[in-house]
Amino acid sequence: MRKYIFILLIIAPAFFAGNVFPDNVRVGVTFSPVQCAYLDEPWKAAYKSIIDMDFDLIRLGAYWSKIEAKEGIYDFTGLDYQIKKAKERSMAIVLSVGMKAPRWPEYFIPEWVLKKIKLSYGYDVSKSAYLRQGTLRFVKKVVERYKDEKAIICWQVENEPLDRAGPDLWYINKDFLKDEAALIREIDKKQRPLMINIATYPNRFLRYTNRFFSSNNPLKDASAICDILGLNIYPTIGQKFFGMNITFKASPSQLEKYIRNIQAHSIKNNIPVWITELQAEPWEHGQLVHANKAQPVTSSPSQIEADFSRMRLLGIETIFLWGAEYWFFRETRFHDSSWVDTARNLIEAK
């Protein structure tokens, strides 16, 4: 009898958070040509390799500094190509729009804009009227271009907008985020859902530290605007402090409890939860990218499988893996297919 009670206690939290291993789990991936440039890999070759893996969804970014490098002159060639190829593979698309987009340096504000404004360290960049106006013009241009594209199933409003990020720890306030959301909803007559994603801190120390430095509540503020809440989850983070390598790792129980609390908040507010970034690449100490042949210490194929299984067990039905460019890099540069193979196994086993 005790044996059955023990088993029930193990599975009950996951069951009430959602279905145990939902049959309709969708596996997605994010792609960024910017990351391919950091890894010195040809982005079109990497993109083809990634979309050939048969993911259900792909998250793409409209990079303002790339598309409007010169004021009023728009070049959508790269994004058009990515959308066209994703459609050929029957992949659903989530398109991120705004001044922030996936990958470092987080903000992709054109140089011609930055030359006309002054943004201080730790600044709420949406306080700049010139930047607000320019961002809204760009968002309008992007949404108008792709509003009739049936493959796009969701708009992502900025990327971790409410969280401090980038070399200068800028952030975007909730009021401007509401303006962006209203503009997208006005243009998009199909009324596709809007997703806002937030950074998460499964490690308890990082969570408390973030609360100390943050002046807002991204979970609460995002939930008041979005139709879908996106979570960016990194269970293991490497940082370099005063020449020392420090690894912040969340235990499985810490991770699960933390995500369950967010799920409870979302259920209360009737907002579905997606994982927009589940760590599937290294976050090494003091490195923008891990380009060494040696296996990283902050991620591994086995860890990816374990974290994916935990999130699926919690009933989350849409999970985007983060790090596809790195898998391609490992395979082409070092003939290490273990990362790609792991992702394929997760897709096939869904």
C-alpha positions in Angstrom: 0.0 0.0 0.0 2.8 2.4 0.9 4.4 1.7 -2.4 1.3 2.8 -4.3 0.9 5.9 -2.2 4.5 6.9 -2.9 4.0 6.5 -6.7 0.8 8.6 -6.5 2.7 11.4 -4.7 5.3 11.4 -7.4 2.9 11.7 -10.3 0.1 13.7 -8.8 1.8 17.2 -9.0 2.5 16.7 -12.7 -0.9 15.3 -13.4 -2.7 18.3 -11.9 -0.4 20.8 -13.6 -1.3 19.2 -17.0 -1.5 15.9 -18.8 1.3 13.4 -18.0 3.3 13.3 -21.3 0.7 15.0 -23.5 0.3 13.3 -26.8 0.1 16.6 -28.7 3.4 18.1 -27.5 4.9 20.3 -30.2 8.6 20.6 -30.5 10.0 23.9 -31.8 13.3 25.5 -32.5 14.7 29.1 -32.7 17.0 30.1 -35.5 19.2 33.2 -35.7 21.6 34.1 -38.5 23.3 36.4 -35.9 24.4 33.3 -33.9 25.7 31.6 -37.0 27.9 34.7 -37.6 29.3 34.4 -34.0 30.1 30.7 -34.7 31.6 31.5 -38.1 29.2 29.2 -39.9 27.2 29.9 -43.1 23.7 30.6 -42.0 21.9 29.3 -45.0 23.6 25.9 -44.7 22.8 25.8 -41.0 19.2 26.8 -41.6 18.7 24.1 -44.1 20.1 21.5 -41.8 17.9 22.7 -39.0 14.6 22.8 -40.8 15.3 19.4 -42.4 15.0 18.0 -38.9 11.2 18.2 -39.1 10.4 20.4 -36.1 6.7 21.4 -35.7 7.4 25.1 -35.2 10.2 27.6 -35.7 10.8 31.0 -34.1 12.3 33.7 -36.3 13.4 37.2 -35.5 12.9 40.4 -37.5 16.2 42.1 -36.7 15.7 45.9 -37.0 19.4 46.7 -37.4 19.7 44.3 -40.2 16.4 45.1 -42.0 16.6 48.9 -41.8 20.3 49.5 -41.6 19.7 52.8 -43.4 16.8 54.9 -42.4 13.7 54.3 -44.5 15.4 51.6 -46.6 14.1 48.1 -45.8 15.8 44.8 -46.8 13.6 41.8 -46.0 15.6 39.4 -48.2 17.0 37.3 -45.4 13.7 37.0 -43.4 11.7 36.4 -46.6 14.1 33.5 -47.4 13.7 32.0 -43.9 9.9 32.2 -44.0 9.8 30.7 -47.6 11.9 27.7 -46.6 10.0 27.1 -43.4 6.8 27.0 -45.3 8.2 24.5 -47.7 8.7 22.2 -44.7 5.2 23.0 -43.5 6.5 24.5 -40.3 4.4 26.9 -38.2 6.2 30.2 -37.6 6.4 32.4 -34.6 7.8 35.8 -35.6 9.5 38.1 -33.1 9.1 41.8 -33.8 10.4 45.0 -32.1 13.7 46.5 -31.0 14.7 43.3 -29.2 15.2 39.9 -30.8 16.7 36.5 -29.9 20.5 36.5 -29.4 23.2 38.8 -28.2 23.4 41.8 -27.9 19.6 41.5 -27.3 18.8 44.9 -28.7 19.0 45.3 -32.4 18.6 49.1 -32.7 20.1 50.6 -35.9 23.1 52.8 -35.6 21.3 55.7 -37.2 18.9 55.6 -34.3 21.5 55.3 -31.6 23.4 58.3 -32.9 20.3 60.5 -32.3 19.6 59.4 -28.7 21.4 58.8 -25.4 20.6 55.6 -23.5 22.2 55.3 -20.1 23.2 52.1 -18.3 20.3 50.3 -16.8 17.9 52.6 -18.7 14.2 52.1 -19.5 14.9 52.6 -23.3 11.2 53.0 -24.0 11.4 56.4 -22.3 13.0 57.8 -25.5 10.3 59.3 -27.6 12.4 59.0 -30.8 13.1 55.3 -30.1 9.5 54.6 -29.4 8.4 56.2 -32.6 11.0 54.4 -34.6 10.2 51.0 -33.1 6.5 51.4 -33.8 7.2 52.3 -37.4 9.4 49.2 -37.8 6.8 47.0 -36.1 4.1 48.3 -38.4 6.3 47.7 -41.4 7.0 44.1 -40.4 3.4 43.2 -39.5 1.9 44.8 -42.6 4.4 42.8 -44.7 3.6 39.5 -43.2 0.0 39.8 -41.9 -1.4 37.6 -44.7 1.3 35.0 -44.3 -0.7 31.9 -43.2 2.4 30.1 -41.9 2.8 32.7 -39.1 0.6 31.5 -36.2 1.8 33.9 -33.5 3.5 37.2 -33.1 6.1 37.6 -30.4 6.2 41.1 -29.0 9.9 41.9 -28.4 12.1 39.3 -26.7 12.3 39.3 -22.9 11.2 43.0 -23.1 10.5 43.4 -19.4 13.8 41.9 -18.2 17.1 43.8 -18.0 19.4 42.5 -20.7 22.3 43.2 -23.0 25.7 44.9 -22.2 23.9 47.9 -20.7 21.1 46.1 -18.9 18.3 48.1 -20.7 14.7 47.1 -20.4 11.3 48.1 -21.9 8.4 49.2 -19.7 5.0 47.6 -19.8 3.2 50.7 -21.1 5.2 50.8 -24.3 4.7 47.0 -24.6 0.9 47.6 -24.5 1.3 50.2 -27.3 3.2 47.6 -29.5 0.6 44.9 -28.7 -2.3 47.3 -29.6 -0.6 48.2 -32.9 -0.1 44.6 -33.9 -3.7 43.7 -33.0 -5.0 46.6 -35.0 -3.0 45.6 -38.2 -3.5 41.9 -37.9 -7.1 41.3 -38.9 -6.6 37.5 -38.4 -6.1 38.4 -34.7 -3.4 35.8 -34.2 -2.3 35.4 -30.6 0.4 37.6 -29.1 3.2 36.0 -27.1 5.4 37.8 -24.6 8.3 35.8 -23.2 10.2 36.4 -19.9 13.5 35.3 -18.4 13.2 32.7 -15.6 15.5 32.0 -12.7 15.2 28.4 -11.6 18.4 28.8 -9.5 17.3 30.3 -6.1 20.3 32.6 -5.7 19.9 34.1 -9.2 16.2 34.6 -8.6 16.7 36.5 -5.4 19.5 38.6 -7.0 17.2 39.5 -9.9 14.5 40.6 -7.5 16.9 42.9 -5.8 17.9 44.7 -9.1 14.5 44.6 -10.8 12.0 47.4 -10.5 9.1 45.5 -12.1 7.4 42.2 -12.1 7.8 40.6 -15.6 5.5 37.7 -14.9 2.6 39.9 -13.8 3.2 42.6 -16.4 3.5 40.2 -19.3 0.4 38.3 -18.2 -1.7 41.5 -18.3 -0.9 42.0 -22.0 -0.2 38.7 -23.7 -2.3 35.8 -25.1 0.5 33.3 -24.5 3.2 33.5 -21.9 6.6 32.3 -23.0 9.3 31.1 -20.6 13.0 31.1 -21.3 14.6 28.4 -19.2 18.3 27.9 -18.5 18.9 25.4 -15.7 22.7 25.8 -15.8 24.5 29.1 -16.2 28.2 29.8 -16.1 29.5 33.2 -15.1 32.9 34.7 -14.5 33.4 36.9 -11.5 36.8 38.5 -10.7 38.5 35.8 -12.7 36.6 33.0 -11.0 34.3 30.5 -12.8 31.0 30.2 -11.0 28.3 27.8 -12.1 24.7 28.4 -11.1 22.7 25.2 -11.4 19.1 24.5 -10.5 18.4 21.1 -9.1 15.6 19.1 -10.8 13.3 19.7 -7.8 14.0 23.4 -7.8 13.3 23.6 -11.5 10.0 21.7 -11.3 8.7 23.6 -8.3 9.6 26.9 -9.9 7.8 26.2 -13.2 4.8 24.8 -11.4 4.4 28.1 -9.5 4.5 30.0 -12.8 1.9 27.5 -14.2 -0.4 28.1 -11.3 -0.2 31.9 -11.9 -1.0 31.3 -15.6 -3.9 29.0 -14.9 -5.4 31.6 -12.6 -5.1 34.1 -15.4 -6.3 31.7 -18.1 -3.1 32.1 -20.1 -1.4 29.2 -21.8 2.3 28.7 -21.1 4.9 27.9 -23.8 8.6 27.3 -23.3 10.2 29.6 -25.9 13.8 28.8 -25.0 14.7 25.5 -23.3 18.5 25.4 -22.9 20.0 23.0 -25.4 23.4 24.7 -25.8 26.2 25.7 -23.4 26.2 28.9 -21.3 29.9 28.8 -20.5 31.8 31.0 -18.1 32.6 34.4 -19.7 32.0 33.1 -23.3 29.6 34.5 -25.9 29.8 31.1 -27.7 31.6 27.9 -26.8 33.7 27.3 -29.8 36.2 24.7 -28.3 36.2 21.1 -29.2 36.1 20.1 -25.5 32.6 19.3 -24.3 31.1 22.1 -22.3 30.3 21.9 -18.6 27.0 23.8 -18.6 25.1 21.6 -21.1 25.1 18.2 -22.6 22.9 16.0 -24.8 21.9 13.9 -21.8 21.0 17.1 -19.9 18.8 18.3 -22.8 16.9 15.0 -22.8 16.4 15.2 -19.0 15.2 18.8 -19.0 12.8 18.2 -21.9 11.3 15.2 -20.2 10.7 17.3 -17.0 9.0 20.1 -18.9 6.8 17.6 -20.8 5.9 15.8 -17.6 4.7 19.1 -16.2 2.1 19.2 -19.1 3.7 21.9 -21.2 2.6 21.2 -24.8 4.8 23.6 -26.8 8.6 23.5 -26.2 11.2 25.4 -28.3 14.7 24.0 -28.0 17.4 26.7 -27.9 20.8 26.2 -29.5 20.3 24.7 -32.9 23.1 26.7 -34.4 25.5 25.2 -31.9 24.4 21.6 -32.8 25.2 22.4 -36.5 28.5 23.9 -35.4 29.4 20.8 -33.4 28.5 18.5 -36.2 30.3 20.4 -39.0 33.3 21.6 -37.1 34.1 18.6 -34.8 32.1 15.8 -36.4 30.1 15.5 -33.2 26.5 14.5 -34.1 25.4 13.7 -30.5 23.7 17.1 -30.1 21.8 16.9 -33.4 20.9 13.2 -32.7 19.5 14.1 -29.3 17.2 16.8 -30.9 16.1 14.3 -33.5 15.3 11.7 -30.9 13.1 14.3 -29.0 11.2 15.1 -32.2 10.6 11.5 -33.1 9.6 10.5 -29.6 7.0 13.3 -29.0 
